[in-house]
Amino acid sequence: MPRTPLAQHPAGPIRLGPDAHAALRPATAEVAEGFWQLRREVNAGTSIPQGPGLLESAGNLHNLRLAAGTAEGEFQGAYPFVDTDVYKWLEAASWQLAQGGSPELEADVDRIVSLVAAAQQSDGYLNTWFQLVKGGERYQDLRWGHELYCAGHLVQAAVAHHRATGRTELLDVAVKFADHLDSVFGPPGSGKEIDGIDGHPEVETALVELYRETGERRYLDLAGYFVDRHGHGLLGGEAYCQDRVPVREADNVEGHAVRQLYLLAAVADLATETGEAELRAAAERLWHAMTTTKTHVTGGLGAHHDWEDFGDPYELPNERAYCETCAAIASIQWSWRMALLTGEARYSDLVERTLFNGFLAGVSLDGERWLYVNPLQVRDGHTDPGGDQSARRTRWFRCACCPPNVMRLLAGLEHYLASGDERGLQIHQYVTGRYTSGPIVVRAETDYPWDGTVALTVEGTPTDRPWTLSLRIPQWCRDFRVRCGQETYDRAADDGWLRLERTWAPGDRVVLELSMEPRLTAADPRVDAVRGCVAIERGPLVHCLEQVDHPGGGLDDIVLDTGRPLAVKHRPDLLGGVTTVVAAGRRRRTPDRGWWPYASADTATEPDGESVELTAIPYYAWANREDGSMRVWLPTS
């Protein structure tokens, strides 16, 4: 089928409804070169193209053929939700096609879309595990079966495919499935067969986007029903699957981190489309609780390997931090929705921190290997458990949710960078490229995050009225300067925005200079795991030490000398070209305590060890060389 011509910049993962109650609306952006373009080129040239082969070898595509009746054999895969890996890859590939993907990629997408359509049953239901393994049994295991979770990722893939290509084959599948769900699920007294929710939220935010794409109000109402039925004991009342307390009453994030964050993304979506003040208040309250008590310095989320969930407030371990890559992605999705809903810069501050650190660490520099979990420390002599919880990069996983999730976020990254409103254009994330909102076009040139200078040139503008160019001043930035014509600014508003209002002309320039001095960061003293330690940061990047850069011993005995200044060194030869932070430290000489590693607190302090120069690399680039220890938080002398 020929592709329908689209505008140069199709809508991204979020396209607000015409009556949305949002402060801002997503603007379009183009990433032309620089840091993020390099990462996106690897994603487009390596990660996404290898997807179909990996899905084939893992059996995901085989399962679709079995469900369609075009193959013979047994179901392959360890979990009932393996279909989602296909759908997330389709979403990633669709966003890539919107930027001009290859004919080979287009052929792969067409082939897999046809497989999905052929596997769908006549009434709209689609889930290969239940069709093949459970004999067609449906919705009998909502806690673990993930049928609605799979449906949600199918819907999101279909919306992306339609927005990117203008074609409807996959959208037709999603609409048919959504209509089926609407005929089955509903509250008591609705006459529907099932009053139930999925153990893994995802369908909620997908249904909101399907409403935005089709204008069919039933999908928005169904999303609201699912959100409001969480917390009423339909799945046993467990926090793990977001069923302990209704979201409108919750005062802290809890349970499985990804499930909580996907649910809260839907809460933000619903508040945006309906204007419900109670939902908005809950989203703001829970975001604040999360960031103040349960977020790692990398933006990573999830304290526990057991049940992959949030811990208690300030329970933020290092070597046992879970910080699943999917949780970082879900956090970005939720925070971006909150930025649009409220207009507040703090949400985009967390998006930036998570993008550069907790998220980007999840994929190797070559785009071929992945981390499911992202610890902040790997000890000397670490015994790796292997499997999905490995601290070593892995080609693929038994539960392969993270790799295609990374692919889809990178492929659609330009949709998370800027917004517009009736006043003008807001730039949330700094890249070399163009930002466009209606007639407003601003070109940016920068070497961010290595350099803090961002040069902006107005290329398109209405000349008959003033408008406001708003620049987010990052929360981490100590000092900045903005030059606009003959004026200079060095103070932002309390909400984190510097707003420049005037009647602009083509060629007008604005130069933003953010101080990029390296800094030492300390945690709230209630975070027991890192008391007496500091982290090294520069710009938006958290840094870490790796054993490979510090021969002569491990990292467990290294102490940072906070009395010596930090230095910056650009290393084009290292990890694809990075700027490192160089610090002074020492290796403690371990006193001989015999067979017992404890001693009286009155004992004299241990003698100083040898001085050592410390090389701190960006955290996102760790685990790309030889295996060894790593740490973000460093004890101080």
HELIX and SHEET records of a PDB file:
HELIX    1   1 PHE A   35  VAL A   42  1                                   8    
HELIX    2   2 ASN A   43  SER A   47  3                                   5    
HELIX    3   3 ILE A   48  SER A   57  1                                  10    
HELIX    4   4 ASN A   60  ALA A   68  1                                   9    
HELIX    5   5 ASP A   83  ALA A   98  1                                  16    
HELIX    6   6 PRO A  103  ALA A  119  1                                  17    
HELIX    7   7 THR A  128  LEU A  132  1                                   5    
HELIX    8   8 GLU A  147  THR A  165  1                                  19    
HELIX    9   9 GLU A  169  VAL A  184  1                                  16    
HELIX   10  10 VAL A  203  THR A  214  1                                  12    
HELIX   11  11 ARG A  217  ARG A  229  1                                  13    
HELIX   12  12 ALA A  239  CYS A  241  5                                   3    
HELIX   13  13 ALA A  257  THR A  274  1                                  18    
HELIX   14  14 ALA A  277  THR A  293  1                                  17    
HELIX   15  15 ASP A  306  GLU A  308  5                                   3    
HELIX   16  16 THR A  325  THR A  342  1                                  18    
HELIX   17  17 ALA A  345  ARG A  353  1                                   9    
HELIX   18  18 THR A  354  PHE A  359  3                                   6    
HELIX   19  19 LEU A  360  GLY A  362  5                                   3    
HELIX   20  20 GLY A  387  GLN A  389  5                                   3    
HELIX   21  21 CYS A  402  ALA A  411  1                                  10    
HELIX   22  22 LEU A  413  TYR A  416  5                                   4    
HELIX   23  23 ASP A  528  VAL A  530  5                                   3    
HELIX   24  24 GLN A  547  ASP A  549  5                                   3    
HELIX   25  25 TYR A  619  ALA A  621  5                                   3    
SHEET    1   A 5 ARG A  25  PRO A  26  0                                        
SHEET    2   A 5 ALA A 418  ASP A 421 -1                                        
SHEET    3   A 5 GLY A 424  ILE A 427 -1                                        
SHEET    4   A 5 TRP A 467  ARG A 472  1                                        
SHEET    5   A 5 TRP A 497  ARG A 502 -1                                        
SHEET    1   B 7 THR A  28  GLU A  33  0                                        
SHEET    2   B 7 THR A 432  SER A 437 -1                                        
SHEET    3   B 7 ILE A 440  THR A 446 -1                                        
SHEET    4   B 7 THR A 453  GLY A 460 -1                                        
SHEET    5   B 7 ARG A 509  LEU A 514 -1                                        
SHEET    6   B 7 PHE A 480  CYS A 484 -1                                        
SHEET    7   B 7 GLU A 487  TYR A 489 -1                                        
SHEET    1   C 5 GLN A 377  VAL A 378  0                                        
SHEET    2   C 5 MET A 630  ARG A 631 -1                                        
SHEET    3   C 5 LEU A 541  GLU A 546 -1                                        
SHEET    4   C 5 CYS A 533  ARG A 538 -1                                        
SHEET    5   C 5 ARG A 519  THR A 521 -1                                        
SHEET    1   D 6 GLN A 377  VAL A 378  0                                        
SHEET    2   D 6 MET A 630  ARG A 631 -1                                        
SHEET    3   D 6 LEU A 541  GLU A 546 -1                                        
SHEET    4   D 6 GLU A 610  PRO A 618 -1                                        
SHEET    5   D 6 VAL A 578  ARG A 587 -1                                        
SHEET    6   D 6 ILE A 558  LEU A 560 -1                                        
SHEET    1   E 5 GLN A 377  VAL A 378  0                                        
SHEET    2   E 5 MET A 630  ARG A 631 -1                                        
SHEET    3   E 5 LEU A 541  GLU A 546 -1                                        
SHEET    4   E 5 CYS A 533  ARG A 538 -1                                        
SHEET    5   E 5 LEU A 634  PRO A 635 -1                                        
SHEET    1   F 6 GLN A 377  VAL A 378  0                                        
SHEET    2   F 6 MET A 630  ARG A 631 -1                                        
SHEET    3   F 6 LEU A 541  GLU A 546 -1                                        
SHEET    4   F 6 GLU A 610  PRO A 618 -1                                        
SHEET    5   F 6 VAL A 578  ARG A 587 -1                                        
SHEET    6   F 6 ALA A 567  ARG A 571 -1                                        
END                                                                             
